[in-house]
Amino acid sequence: MAKLNRQRVTAEVDGEFVVFMIGMRVNRPWKVHRWLPVFMAMPKMLKELSKHPEMGLLGYRQHLANPLSPMVVQYWRSFEHLERFSRSKDSTHFPAWVSFNKRVGSNGDVGIWHETYRVAAGQFECVYNNMPDYGLAKATKIVPAAGRKATAAGRLGYREGDVAPVDESGVVAEALPAEAHSG
């Protein structure tokens, strides 16, 4: 099991970045010869990108909750890096893209999708508690979610000195330090 961060942490990213979500949907499971090549293409691309950090991929997370609709969340240094990779005839993506359009195109056997989000510097927030290195923080830099980063509004820079809300008994709605927990 992965080591847990027993404190609230967040990501720290210098400058803008891109979140790219990509997935597929198997519409006709019995047509394995149509969807299996699509499914097998992504691991090759991720392996290539992981070996070449200069290509701009910061990190990724694969999601296989639904075996007929796998997806990958990717974090990129910039849109330019993402586009350069996708269009490069020397990368693993370009031949897979061409193959998909030749073999499947718009016949309905398997669907593909992607969403691209360009995130301006400081225009994101995330928090992880009792989690291993994960998501954007794993792809970039993990820092304590404390001080101005203790709340979502603070991490987004909406309110200076923002504090977490307190319930009617006076309990603050943020995690206690790990040493304060018993058992």
Backbone torsions as a table, in degrees:
resi	resn	phi	psi	omega
1	MET	NA	141.3	-178.8
2	ALA	-67.6	148.6	179.0
3	LYS	-67.1	130.8	179.9
4	LEU	-86.5	142.5	167.7
5	ASN	-84.3	111.8	-175.0
6	ARG	-87.8	25.4	173.9
7	GLN	-137.8	163.7	175.6
8	ARG	-74.6	128.0	179.0
9	VAL	-129.6	164.9	178.0
10	THR	-142.3	176.9	178.7
11	ALA	-98.0	148.8	172.2
12	GLU	-124.1	123.2	-177.1
13	VAL	-128.9	128.9	175.2
14	ASP	-85.8	123.9	176.5
15	GLY	77.6	-171.3	179.6
16	GLU	-79.4	165.4	176.4
17	PHE	-152.7	175.6	-178.6
18	VAL	-125.5	135.8	170.5
19	VAL	-105.2	124.9	-177.5
20	PHE	-123.8	118.3	177.2
21	MET	-108.7	132.6	-178.4
22	ILE	-140.4	142.2	-180.0
23	GLY	-158.2	178.9	178.0
24	MET	-137.0	162.3	176.2
25	ARG	-136.6	120.5	177.6
26	VAL	-80.4	111.6	-179.1
27	ASN	-90.8	-28.4	-179.9
28	ARG	-131.2	84.8	-173.4
29	PRO	-55.8	-29.9	-178.9
30	TRP	-70.6	-13.9	178.9
31	LYS	-94.3	61.0	-176.7
32	VAL	-55.0	-38.5	-178.6
33	HIS	-63.0	-17.7	177.6
34	ARG	-90.3	-44.7	-173.2
35	TRP	-91.9	-26.5	-178.0
36	LEU	-61.1	-43.6	177.2
37	PRO	-60.9	-33.8	177.7
38	VAL	-66.8	-46.2	179.3
39	PHE	-61.2	-40.7	-176.1
40	MET	-76.1	-16.7	-177.5
41	ALA	-70.4	-38.0	-174.2
42	MET	-63.6	-46.3	178.6
43	PRO	-57.1	-36.2	177.9
44	LYS	-64.4	-41.9	179.2
45	MET	-65.6	-43.8	-179.2
46	LEU	-64.9	-37.1	177.1
47	LYS	-63.7	-45.7	178.3
48	GLU	-60.1	-47.4	-178.4
49	LEU	-65.2	-36.9	179.2
50	SER	-66.8	-32.3	178.5
51	LYS	-76.8	-17.1	-175.7
52	HIS	-129.9	75.8	-178.5
53	PRO	-59.4	-23.2	177.9
54	GLU	-64.5	-14.5	177.8
55	MET	-74.5	-14.5	170.8
56	GLY	107.2	-5.4	176.4
57	LEU	-74.7	122.7	179.3
58	LEU	-85.0	-34.9	-179.0
59	GLY	174.6	173.1	-179.2
60	TYR	-156.5	165.2	176.3
61	ARG	-141.6	124.4	178.1
62	GLN	-90.1	139.7	179.8
63	HIS	-124.0	118.6	-178.4
64	LEU	-122.1	34.4	-178.4
65	ALA	-59.5	-38.0	176.4
66	ASN	-115.2	112.0	-175.1
67	PRO	-61.0	-20.8	178.4
68	LEU	-89.4	-5.7	-179.6
69	SER	-140.6	62.7	178.4
70	PRO	-69.2	154.5	177.1
71	MET	-147.4	161.5	177.8
72	VAL	-131.9	132.6	171.1
73	VAL	-99.7	125.0	-178.8
74	GLN	-119.6	147.2	175.7
75	TYR	-117.1	124.5	-176.4
76	TRP	-118.7	149.1	177.8
77	ARG	-61.5	-38.2	-179.4
78	SER	-160.6	163.7	174.4
79	PHE	-64.0	-35.7	179.8
80	GLU	-60.0	-41.4	177.0
81	HIS	-62.8	-46.4	-179.8
82	LEU	-60.5	-47.8	-178.6
83	GLU	-65.4	-41.3	179.0
84	ARG	-58.9	-44.7	177.9
85	PHE	-62.8	-46.5	-174.5
86	SER	-65.8	-28.9	-176.8
87	ARG	-97.5	-10.6	-176.7
88	SER	-70.3	123.3	178.3
89	LYS	-71.8	-10.1	177.9
90	ASP	-93.3	-3.3	-178.6
91	SER	-96.2	168.5	178.3
92	THR	-72.9	-20.0	-177.3
93	HIS	-69.7	-46.8	-172.4
94	PHE	-57.5	-50.5	179.0
95	PRO	-63.4	-33.9	177.6
96	ALA	-65.8	-39.1	179.0
97	TRP	-63.3	-47.9	179.5
98	VAL	-62.9	-44.5	179.9
99	SER	-60.5	-44.6	178.4
100	PHE	-58.1	-46.9	-177.5
101	ASN	-66.5	-31.2	177.2
102	LYS	-75.7	-45.1	-173.2
103	ARG	-82.7	-35.9	-173.0
104	VAL	-117.0	-51.8	-178.1
105	GLY	53.8	-123.2	-179.2
106	SER	-114.6	33.3	-176.9
107	ASN	-79.9	-8.7	175.9
108	GLY	90.9	-3.8	-177.9
109	ASP	-66.7	-43.3	-179.4
110	VAL	-143.8	136.9	178.7
111	GLY	-103.6	150.6	173.2
112	ILE	-128.5	152.7	179.2
113	TRP	-151.9	158.4	168.9
114	HIS	-153.9	155.6	175.3
115	GLU	-134.1	135.7	-178.5
116	THR	-121.5	129.4	179.1
117	TYR	-124.2	118.8	176.0
118	ARG	-91.9	119.0	-173.5
119	VAL	-107.7	116.8	179.0
120	ALA	-67.4	154.1	179.6
121	ALA	-50.8	128.8	177.0
122	GLY	75.8	2.4	-176.3
123	GLN	-101.4	47.7	177.1
124	PHE	-150.7	160.9	170.7
125	GLU	-150.1	148.0	177.4
126	CYS	-156.9	154.6	175.7
127	VAL	-147.1	145.8	180.0
128	TYR	-136.0	133.6	-178.2
129	ASN	-136.9	127.6	-176.6
130	ASN	56.5	40.6	-179.5
131	MET	-123.2	151.1	168.5
132	PRO	-71.0	173.4	175.0
133	ASP	-52.5	129.5	-169.0
134	TYR	-152.5	151.7	169.9
135	GLY	56.5	-139.4	-177.6
136	LEU	-60.4	-39.0	-179.5
137	ALA	-63.3	-39.3	177.6
138	LYS	-66.3	-35.7	-178.0
139	ALA	-76.5	-20.6	-176.3
140	THR	-123.1	-112.7	-177.7
141	LYS	-131.2	132.9	179.1
142	ILE	-94.1	129.9	177.1
143	VAL	-135.4	156.8	177.6
144	PRO	-60.8	142.1	175.1
145	ALA	-88.9	72.5	-175.7
146	ALA	-135.1	169.5	-179.5
147	GLY	61.0	-131.5	-179.3
148	ARG	-67.7	-12.5	179.4
149	LYS	-98.9	14.4	-176.5
150	ALA	-75.7	-24.0	-178.4
151	THR	-127.8	162.5	178.9
152	ALA	-60.2	-45.5	179.8
153	ALA	-62.7	-38.4	177.5
154	GLY	-66.7	-43.5	179.3
155	ARG	-62.9	-31.3	178.3
156	LEU	-86.2	-6.6	179.1
157	GLY	77.3	20.1	-180.0
158	TYR	-75.9	-39.2	-178.0
159	ARG	-135.8	120.6	173.9
160	GLU	-70.1	138.8	177.3
161	GLY	69.7	19.8	-180.0
162	ASP	-62.7	142.2	177.2
163	VAL	-122.5	154.7	179.4
164	ALA	-67.9	148.3	178.8
165	PRO	-66.9	156.5	-179.3
166	VAL	-117.7	136.3	178.4
167	ASP	-79.4	179.3	-174.6
168	GLU	-63.0	-21.1	178.7
169	SER	-93.8	0.8	178.4
170	GLY	93.0	6.0	179.0
171	VAL	-81.0	126.8	179.5
172	VAL	-75.4	137.4	-178.0
173	ALA	-81.9	48.5	170.5
174	GLU	-142.0	158.6	-171.7
175	ALA	-64.7	145.0	171.9
176	LEU	-77.6	155.4	174.1
177	PRO	-58.2	150.5	-176.3
178	ALA	-54.1	-37.5	-178.1
179	GLU	-70.1	-14.9	179.7
180	ALA	-81.4	-14.8	-179.5
181	HIS	-84.1	142.7	175.8
182	SER	-99.4	157.3	173.4
183	GLY	75.2	NA	NA
